Amino acid sequence: MPVANFELGQIVATPGALEALAKAGRTAAELLSRHASGDWGSVCDEDGAANDSALEDGTRILSVYELASEVKVWAITEADRSSTCILLPEEY
């Protein structure tokens, strides 16, 4: 796993993601820490490789974290590193 080093920019989260995190006893900060450190969660191999490349070429970074409640939460950092959004897949 690479040691990520990228700016998260402005951090935002959808109400649905915040509710899912609260119900699971997790925090957005935990997920952001994993995302920023290069722990992409349960992304497919192709998306993991794309994230690793994004550290070099400055494209979008996507992490997927499955909560104990089996709800998936995404963290997406935009290509220009201006923002990172935590959201549910259906909110994309």
Stockholm file with secondary structure:
# STOCKHOLM 1.0

chainA/1-92         MPVANFELGQIVATPGALEALAKAGRTAAELLSRHASGDWGSVCDEDGAANDSALEDGTRILSVYELASEVKVWAITEADRSSTCILLPEEY
#=GR chainA/1-92 SS CCCCCCCCCEEEECHHHHHHHHHTTCCHHHHHHHHHTTCCBSCCHHHHHHHHHHHHHCCCEEEEEECTTSCEEEEEECTTSSEEEEECGGGC
#=GC SS_cons        CCCCCCCCCEEEECHHHHHHHHHTTCCHHHHHHHHHTTCCBSCCHHHHHHHHHHHHHCCCEEEEEECTTSCEEEEEECTTSSEEEEECGGGC
//
